[in-house]
Amino acid sequence: MHRQRGKVNKDPALAPQRLSKVVAAAGIASRRAAEELIFEGRVKLNGTVVTVPQTMVAINLDEVTVDGKRLLTRAPRKYYFALNKPKGYICSNKASDDTVAQSRLVVDLFDDWIKRVWRREHMHPNAIPPRLFTVGRLDVQSTGLILVTNDGAWSQQVSHPSSGIEKEYAATTDQVPTKRQLEAIAAGCIVDGAFVQPVAVGAEASDPSVRNRIRLIVAEGRNREVRVLVSNAGLEVTALKRVRIGGFRLPRDLGIGQFRELKPHEMMRVMDKGAQNNPYI
């Protein structure tokens, strides 16, 4: 296949990209797994086996095949979803051996969308569904807001601790917390080998009748951070729900297990630190 000559397309979405990135973006595999496919000689560029992942590919011009199947090398569309995660689902693209029998994957909730919506919009026989993944994690017992995307750069920007993007949780405890226990949570503790202190802690203010519910805001994003903070104060979390990421709050009309695509202004709210002020604490 010959490359076109002449006028250069300055659209950044069509700029040359590394072969490994093109294969990964097509939904074949993760970036690392895509590199392995290339090393194994299973990827061809314009009919020639290429074993160097850094080989540059001209988007919309070059032909890339994996195991003989041609990939669409146009710039892939990015998707951004807000999901109300149900209990019992894990934030991973592959269940571990000890959980595969009883756990379900968050991304499995998008199977019907891919079959009914995405497939209807992408009728090309070689079209490969986007490789969706969660932005950060919620443990299997937790519910609430989780973002799902196929944009790795955006995911890293949102989830990395250096971003300073807050996460707000509603934690139901086994007993009504005392003032001293709330102070102990606010003082912080060691979580996953590092000292962590929440941004804010307070009793539930939106519904005073729920006296054993705590609102916490954290910015670290460490594994089971909220549960460890609460446990350190002598309380047990019986239910944990994330209600906000950055300036974007879980929509009240988004039922458990439901999701919807984020609008551009909602994506901006996720990243808007100025919108993080919490009316509850």
C-alpha positions in Angstrom: 0.0 0.0 0.0 1.5 3.3 -1.1 1.3 6.5 1.1 -0.3 9.5 -0.4 2.0 12.4 -1.3 1.3 16.1 -1.3 -0.5 18.2 1.2 0.3 17.4 4.8 -2.7 17.0 7.1 -2.1 19.1 10.2 -5.0 17.6 12.2 -3.3 16.4 15.5 -5.7 13.4 15.6 -4.1 12.2 12.3 -0.5 12.7 13.3 1.8 9.6 12.9 1.6 7.3 15.9 3.7 4.4 17.2 2.6 1.0 16.0 2.1 -0.3 19.5 -0.2 2.6 20.3 -2.3 2.0 17.1 -2.7 -1.7 17.9 -3.7 -0.9 21.5 -6.1 1.9 20.5 -7.9 -0.6 18.2 -8.9 -2.5 21.2 -6.7 -5.6 20.5 -4.9 -5.4 23.8 -3.2 -3.2 26.4 -0.2 -1.2 25.3 2.2 -3.7 26.8 0.4 -6.7 25.3 0.4 -4.9 21.9 4.1 -4.7 22.1 4.3 -8.4 22.8 2.2 -9.1 19.7 4.6 -7.0 17.6 7.7 -8.7 19.1 6.1 -12.1 18.2 5.9 -11.1 14.5 2.1 -11.1 14.5 1.7 -7.6 13.2 2.2 -6.4 9.7 2.5 -2.8 8.4 1.5 -2.5 4.7 2.0 -6.2 4.2 5.4 -6.5 5.9 6.1 -8.0 9.4 7.3 -5.3 11.8 8.8 -6.2 15.1 9.7 -2.7 16.4 6.8 -1.2 18.5 8.1 2.3 17.9 7.6 2.1 14.2 5.5 5.2 13.1 2.2 4.7 11.4 0.5 7.2 9.2 -3.1 7.4 10.5 -5.7 6.8 7.7 -2.9 6.0 5.2 -1.0 2.9 6.4 -2.6 -0.6 6.6 -2.0 -2.5 9.8 -3.0 -6.2 10.3 -2.8 -8.4 13.4 -2.9 -12.2 12.7 -4.1 -11.3 9.2 -7.0 -9.2 10.3 -6.9 -5.6 9.1 -7.3 -2.8 11.7 -9.0 0.5 11.2 -6.1 2.9 11.7 -8.1 6.1 11.8 -8.0 8.0 15.0 -10.2 6.2 17.5 -13.1 8.0 19.2 -12.7 8.6 22.9 -15.5 7.6 25.3 -16.2 9.0 28.8 -18.9 7.5 31.0 -20.2 8.0 34.5 -21.4 4.7 36.1 -23.2 4.1 39.3 -21.3 0.9 40.3 -23.2 -1.9 41.9 -21.9 -4.0 44.8 -20.1 -7.1 43.8 -18.3 -5.7 40.7 -14.5 -5.3 40.4 -12.7 -2.5 38.7 -10.5 -4.6 36.5 -10.5 -5.8 32.9 -9.6 -9.3 34.1 -10.7 -11.2 37.2 -8.0 -12.8 39.2 -8.0 -16.6 39.7 -9.4 -16.4 43.2 -12.2 -14.1 42.3 -13.2 -15.2 38.8 -15.9 -17.6 40.1 -17.8 -15.0 42.2 -16.9 -11.6 40.8 -18.1 -9.7 37.8 -16.3 -6.9 36.0 -17.4 -3.3 35.8 -16.7 -3.3 32.1 -19.1 -6.2 31.6 -21.9 -3.7 32.3 -21.1 -2.2 28.9 -21.6 -5.4 26.9 -25.2 -4.5 25.9 -24.2 -1.0 24.9 -21.5 -2.3 22.6 -23.9 -4.7 21.0 -26.8 -2.3 20.6 -25.3 1.2 20.3 -21.7 1.0 19.4 -22.1 -1.8 16.9 -24.9 0.0 15.2 -22.7 3.0 14.7 -19.7 0.9 13.5 -20.8 -1.5 10.8 -17.4 -2.0 9.3 -16.6 -5.8 9.6 -13.1 -5.0 11.0 -14.4 -2.5 13.6 -13.2 -3.5 17.1 -15.0 -2.2 20.1 -13.2 0.3 22.4 -11.2 -1.2 25.2 -12.9 0.4 28.1 -11.5 0.5 31.6 -12.2 2.2 34.9 -10.6 5.5 36.0 -9.1 4.4 39.3 -10.9 1.9 41.5 -13.7 1.2 43.9 -13.4 -2.1 45.9 -15.8 -4.9 45.2 -18.0 -4.1 48.2 -18.3 -0.3 47.4 -20.9 1.4 45.2 -21.3 4.7 43.5 -19.6 6.9 41.0 -16.9 5.4 38.9 -15.6 6.9 35.6 -15.1 4.6 32.6 -13.2 5.5 29.4 -10.8 4.3 26.7 -8.6 7.4 27.1 -5.5 6.4 29.0 -4.1 10.0 29.2 -7.3 11.4 30.6 -7.6 8.5 33.1 -4.1 9.1 34.4 -4.7 12.8 34.7 -7.9 12.2 36.8 -6.7 9.4 39.0 -3.1 10.3 39.8 -2.7 11.7 43.3 -0.7 14.7 42.0 -3.8 16.0 40.2 -5.3 17.0 43.6 -8.8 15.9 42.4 -10.9 15.0 45.4 -13.2 12.0 45.9 -16.2 12.3 48.2 -17.7 9.3 50.0 -20.8 8.5 52.1 -19.8 5.8 54.6 -22.4 4.1 56.8 -20.9 2.7 60.0 -21.9 0.1 62.5 -22.6 2.7 65.2 -23.2 6.4 65.6 -19.8 8.0 65.5 -18.8 10.2 68.4 -17.1 13.5 68.1 -13.8 12.0 69.3 -14.1 9.3 66.6 -14.7 11.9 63.9 -11.7 13.8 65.1 -9.6 10.6 64.9 -10.7 10.1 61.3 -9.8 13.7 60.5 -6.4 13.3 62.1 -5.4 10.6 59.6 -3.4 7.4 59.8 -1.1 5.2 57.9 -2.7 3.8 54.8 -0.8 1.4 52.4 2.5 2.4 53.9 2.0 6.2 53.9 0.4 8.7 56.2 -3.0 9.9 54.8 -5.2 12.6 56.1 -8.6 13.3 54.6 -9.5 16.7 53.2 -12.7 16.9 55.3 -14.8 14.7 57.6 -18.2 15.3 59.0 -21.5 13.7 60.0 -24.2 13.4 57.4 -25.8 16.8 57.0 -28.2 16.3 54.1 -30.3 13.8 56.1 -29.8 14.2 59.9 -32.0 11.1 60.5 -29.2 8.9 59.3 -27.0 9.3 62.3 -24.5 6.6 61.5 -23.4 8.0 58.2 -20.2 10.0 57.6 -19.1 12.1 54.7 -15.4 12.0 53.9 -13.4 13.8 51.2 -10.0 12.4 50.3 -7.4 13.3 47.6 -4.9 10.5 47.9 -6.8 7.7 46.2 -5.0 4.9 48.1 -6.3 1.3 48.2 -9.2 1.0 50.7 -8.3 4.4 52.1 -11.7 5.4 53.5 -12.2 2.0 55.1 -8.8 2.1 56.8 -9.4 5.7 58.1 -12.7 4.7 59.6 -11.4 1.5 61.1 -8.6 3.3 62.7 -11.2 5.3 64.7 -12.8 2.2 66.1 -15.7 2.0 63.6 -16.6 -0.5 60.9 -17.9 0.5 57.5 -21.0 -1.4 56.6 -21.7 0.4 53.3 -19.5 2.7 51.3 -20.7 4.9 48.3 -18.7 7.4 46.3 -20.8 10.4 45.4 -18.3 12.8 43.8 -15.1 13.0 41.7 -13.7 16.5 41.4 -16.5 18.8 40.6 -18.8 16.1 39.2 -21.4 14.6 41.5 -23.2 11.3 40.9 -26.5 12.2 39.2 -29.5 11.4 41.4 -31.4 9.9 38.5 -28.6 7.4 37.6 -29.7 4.1 39.1 -27.4 1.3 40.4 -25.7 -0.3 37.4 -26.7 2.5 35.0 -24.3 4.7 33.1 -24.3 7.6 30.7 -21.8 9.3 28.5 -20.4 12.5 29.9 -21.0 15.8 28.1 -18.0 18.1 27.5 -19.0 20.4 30.3 -19.3 17.5 32.7 -15.8 16.3 31.8 -14.6 19.8 32.6 -16.3 19.6 36.0 -14.4 16.4 36.8 -11.2 18.4 36.4 -12.5 21.6 37.9 -10.9 22.0 41.4 -12.8 25.2 41.9 -16.1 23.2 41.8 -15.0 20.8 44.5 -16.4 22.8 47.4 -18.7 20.4 49.2 -22.1 21.7 50.5 -22.3 18.8 53.0 -19.2 19.4 55.1 
